[in-house]
Amino acid sequence: MSLNIQQLDEINARACALWHYEAPLNFYNLNSDEIEQNVQYFLDPQNNF
């Protein structure tokens, strides 16, 4: 098994921001009205994603 670590890009940041969990884990879901803000947060290097 190999592990490949890459810097988070916009496509994957957007996929993370759009991910939705079913209950009972749905408290992890991000607000769908704030997708762009979440993507920018993920892409900001200071946030270490």
PEFEN-V259935 format. One record per pair of residues at least 24 apart in sequence whose ideal C-beta (glycine too) atoms are under 6 Angstrom apart, sorted by the first residue. I is the first residue (numbers start at 1). J is the second residue. D is the distance in whole Angstrom. If there is no record, write none. Layout:
BEGIN
i = [I/I]
j = [J/J]
d = [D/D]
END
This chain:
BEGIN
i = [8/8/13/13/13/14]
j = [42/49/39/42/43/39]
d = [6/5/5/4/5/5]
END
